Amino acid sequence: MRLPDFFIVGHSKSGTTALYEMLKRHPQIYMPAGKEPWFFADELHERTPPRPEGIPRSLEEYAGWFADALPEQRVGEASPQYLRSRSAARNIAQVQPDARIIAIFREPASFLHSLHLQFLQVNIETESDFGRALALESSRRDGHRVPRHTYWPQSLLYSEHTRYVEQLRRFHTVFPDSQVHVVIYEEFRDDNAGTVREILRFLEIDGTVPVEPLQANPTVRARSQALNEVVHAVGVGRGPISRAVKGSIKLVTPATLRRSAFHAVQQHVVFGGAPEPDATVISGLRSRLKPEVIALGEYLHRDLVKLWGYDSVD
């Protein structure tokens, strides 16, 4: 069985899709068409959303995602949820102890704001006000105020996403430092090519191949959350009316055209540009998050307080 030589483990909304797409274009690298297998994160298998590529349930199924890789290619996959998962690091190490790990960290307040917008986009979250969504965490931890169709209720505990040192330490516990590479999102955003060359050196792959800068999976907002929920329901076939509509469309429309049309509706009708976050909410959030920024900086021996602008945060 062919299994990955390296893993992009996260975070979401931190350039993982852009990095996946850029590495995928390198001739010495093979990455599967499905970006996120989620295979090693046990807790994500309890309730999973409908996905065209499905979820691999066995090691043999998982290996099938990489069967087309050439013998001389390095194989990789990108599942951002692995970084937050409590089981993924251990599970990866048991199967691939020589694997290389790439973790991406973003300034935590902007990360959570983008994550909240993504959760609204994919109908994990229904509270459109960022400040109120953060304030709901204690209630949701007790099982209250959780949206009915949320397939990952634990993902709405926003503070859990920014336990950066704890997350990174899980990988350092089972992999030597030489096999774990940390990327700072803001540096990747500002210098795509330079960051990718560093990653290629870490993977021991030819870094002289030209790298095309790329932005992928931009943050957006739903123009109407109600409309977004209807379009999403039709897309996944949720409910009898949605299944009936989807079934009728299938009778007269080829699959590729259906996917293109659905994507176009989402991009041009349902979603618009990302709004600026409330300055007061962000200021309070940065104050709460400063200890984690200090801790990660000390852990990585980097001045993240200055890099992320926390030197002026009380």
C-alpha positions in Angstrom: 0.0 0.0 0.0 1.2 3.5 -0.8 0.7 5.9 2.1 1.7 9.6 2.5 5.3 10.6 3.1 4.1 14.0 4.5 1.0 15.5 6.0 -0.2 19.1 6.0 -2.1 19.1 9.3 -3.6 22.6 9.6 -5.0 25.0 10.6 -8.1 25.7 8.5 -8.3 29.2 7.0 -4.5 29.4 7.3 -3.3 28.7 3.7 -3.6 24.9 3.8 -5.6 24.9 0.5 -3.2 27.2 -1.3 -0.2 25.1 0.0 -2.0 21.9 -1.1 -2.6 23.3 -4.6 0.9 24.6 -5.0 2.6 21.4 -3.9 0.2 19.3 -6.0 1.6 21.0 -9.1 5.2 20.0 -8.4 6.1 17.0 -10.6 7.9 15.2 -7.8 4.8 15.3 -5.5 1.5 13.4 -5.6 -1.5 14.6 -3.7 -5.0 13.2 -4.2 -7.8 15.0 -5.8 -9.7 14.9 -2.5 -7.9 17.4 -0.3 -9.0 16.2 3.1 -9.3 12.4 3.8 -9.6 13.0 7.6 -8.7 9.3 8.0 -6.5 9.6 11.1 -8.8 11.9 13.2 -11.0 9.3 14.9 -13.3 11.8 16.4 -14.3 13.2 13.0 -15.7 9.9 11.9 -18.7 10.0 14.3 -20.7 12.4 12.1 -19.4 13.4 8.7 -21.0 15.7 6.1 -21.9 14.3 2.6 -18.7 14.5 0.4 -18.4 13.4 -3.3 -15.2 11.5 -2.6 -16.5 9.9 0.6 -14.5 9.1 3.8 -12.0 6.2 3.8 -13.0 3.8 6.5 -10.1 1.4 6.4 -6.4 1.7 5.8 -6.9 -0.1 2.4 -9.5 2.4 1.4 -7.3 5.3 2.5 -4.3 3.9 0.6 -6.5 3.8 -2.5 -6.5 7.6 -2.5 -2.7 7.5 -3.4 -2.7 4.5 -5.7 -1.9 6.6 -8.8 1.3 8.1 -7.4 4.4 7.3 -9.4 7.2 5.3 -7.6 9.5 8.3 -7.7 7.0 10.8 -6.3 6.6 11.9 -2.7 3.0 11.4 -1.5 1.2 13.9 0.7 -2.2 14.8 2.0 -3.8 17.8 3.7 -6.3 17.5 6.5 -6.4 20.7 8.5 -8.4 19.0 11.3 -5.5 16.8 12.2 -3.9 19.6 14.2 -6.9 20.0 16.4 -7.6 16.3 16.7 -6.5 14.5 19.9 -5.9 11.3 18.0 -4.4 12.1 14.6 -0.8 12.6 15.7 -0.6 9.3 17.5 -2.5 7.5 14.7 -0.2 8.9 12.0 2.9 8.0 13.9 1.8 4.4 14.4 1.3 3.9 10.6 4.0 6.3 9.2 6.7 6.9 11.9 9.0 8.5 9.3 6.4 11.0 8.0 7.1 14.7 7.7 4.6 17.0 9.4 3.7 20.6 8.2 1.7 22.7 10.6 0.5 26.2 9.8 -0.4 28.8 12.5 -2.2 32.1 11.9 -2.7 35.1 14.2 -5.4 33.7 16.4 -8.0 36.5 16.4 -8.1 36.8 12.6 -8.0 33.0 12.4 -11.2 32.7 14.5 -13.0 35.4 12.6 -12.3 33.7 9.3 -13.2 30.3 10.8 -16.5 31.7 12.0 -17.3 32.9 8.5 -16.4 29.5 7.1 -18.6 27.8 9.6 -21.5 30.0 8.5 -20.7 29.2 4.9 -20.9 25.4 5.4 -23.8 25.5 7.9 -21.9 24.4 10.9 -22.7 27.7 12.6 -25.9 29.7 12.5 -25.1 32.6 14.7 -24.0 35.3 12.2 -22.7 37.7 14.8 -19.1 36.8 15.6 -19.1 38.3 19.2 -22.3 36.4 20.1 -21.0 33.2 18.6 -17.9 33.4 20.8 -20.1 34.2 23.9 -22.2 31.0 23.2 -19.2 28.7 23.9 -20.0 28.0 27.5 -23.7 27.1 26.7 -22.6 25.0 23.8 -20.1 23.2 25.9 -23.1 22.0 28.0 -24.9 20.9 24.8 -27.2 24.0 24.5 -27.7 26.4 21.6 -26.1 24.0 19.2 -27.5 24.2 15.6 -29.6 21.2 14.8 -27.7 20.2 11.6 -24.2 20.8 12.9 -22.2 17.6 12.3 -19.3 18.7 14.5 -20.7 20.4 17.6 -17.2 20.4 19.2 -16.0 22.7 16.4 -18.2 25.5 17.8 -16.0 25.7 20.9 -13.9 28.4 19.3 -11.3 28.6 22.1 -10.3 25.0 21.5 -9.0 25.9 18.1 -6.4 28.3 19.4 -4.7 26.0 21.9 -1.7 26.2 19.7 1.1 24.9 21.9 -1.0 21.9 23.1 -1.8 21.0 19.5 1.8 21.2 18.3 3.1 19.3 21.3 1.0 16.3 20.4 3.0 16.0 17.2 6.3 16.7 18.9 5.5 13.9 21.4 5.4 11.2 18.7 7.7 12.7 16.0 11.3 14.1 16.4 11.7 17.9 15.8 13.5 17.2 12.5 10.2 15.8 11.1 7.9 18.7 12.1 8.0 22.0 10.2 6.0 25.0 11.4 4.8 27.7 9.0 3.5 31.1 10.0 0.6 31.9 7.8 1.4 35.7 7.5 4.9 34.8 6.2 3.4 32.3 3.8 0.8 34.9 2.6 3.5 37.6 2.1 6.0 35.2 0.4 4.4 32.2 -1.2 7.4 31.2 -3.2 9.9 31.6 -0.4 7.8 29.6 2.0 7.2 26.8 -0.5 10.9 26.5 -1.2 11.6 26.1 2.5 8.9 23.4 2.6 10.4 21.6 -0.4 13.8 21.6 1.3 12.2 20.2 4.4 10.7 17.4 2.2 14.0 16.9 0.4 12.5 17.8 -2.9 13.9 19.8 -5.8 13.2 23.5 -4.9 14.4 24.9 -8.3 11.0 24.1 -9.9 9.2 27.4 -10.4 6.4 28.0 -7.9 3.3 30.0 -9.0 1.9 32.1 -6.2 -1.7 31.2 -5.4 -4.6 32.3 -3.2 -7.3 29.7 -2.6 -10.4 29.3 -0.4 -10.8 33.0 0.3 -12.9 34.1 3.3 -16.4 35.1 2.3 -19.7 35.9 4.0 -23.2 34.7 3.3 -25.4 37.6 1.9 -28.4 35.8 3.4 -27.9 33.0 5.9 -31.4 31.7 5.2 -30.6 31.5 1.4 -27.3 29.8 2.1 -29.0 27.2 4.2 -31.5 26.5 1.4 -28.9 26.2 -1.3 -26.7 24.0 1.0 -29.7 21.7 1.8 -30.4 21.3 -1.9 -26.8 20.6 -2.6 -26.5 17.8 -0.1 -30.1 16.5 -0.6 -31.2 17.2 3.0 -35.0 16.8 3.5 -37.7 15.5 1.2 -38.2 18.7 -0.8 -34.5 19.1 -1.3 -34.1 15.5 -2.5 -37.1 16.0 -4.9 -35.5 19.1 -6.4 -32.1 17.5 -6.6 -33.7 14.4 -8.2 -35.5 16.5 -10.8 -32.3 18.4 -11.7 -30.4 15.1 -12.1 -32.8 13.9 -14.7 -32.0 16.8 -17.1 -28.5 18.0 -16.2 -25.1 16.3 -16.6 -23.1 15.9 -13.3 -20.3 18.2 -14.3 -22.7 20.9 -15.3 -24.7 20.5 -12.1 -21.5 21.0 -10.0 -20.5 24.0 -12.0 -23.9 25.6 -11.7 -24.1 24.9 -8.0 -20.7 26.4 -7.4 -21.7 29.5 -9.5 -24.8 30.0 -7.5 -22.9 29.9 -4.3 -20.1 32.2 -5.4 -22.2 34.9 -7.2 -25.6 34.8 -5.5 -25.1 33.4 -2.0 -21.7 34.8 -1.0 -20.0 38.2 -1.0 -16.8 39.7 0.3 -15.8 39.1 3.9 -16.9 41.9 6.3 -14.5 43.7 8.6 -14.8 42.3 12.1 -16.1 44.4 15.0 -13.1 46.2 16.4 -14.2 45.9 20.0 -14.8 42.2 19.7 -11.3 41.7 18.1 -9.6 43.9 20.7 -11.2 41.9 23.6 -10.4 38.6 21.8 -6.7 39.6 21.3 -6.4 40.4 25.0 -7.7 36.9 25.9 -5.4 35.2 23.4 -2.2 37.0 24.2 -1.0 34.3 26.7 -1.3 31.7 24.0 0.6 33.9 21.6 3.4 34.4 24.1 3.4 30.6 24.9 3.7 29.6 21.2 6.4 32.2 20.6 8.5 30.8 23.5 7.8 27.3 22.3 9.0 28.1 18.8 11.7 30.6 19.9 10.0 33.2 17.7 8.9 36.7 18.6 5.3 36.2 17.6 4.1 38.9 20.0 5.8 41.4 17.7 5.0 39.6 14.4 1.3 39.4 15.2 1.1 42.8 16.7 0.4 41.8 20.3 3.1 44.1 21.8 0.5 46.8 22.1 -2.2 44.5 23.6 -2.9 44.8 27.3 
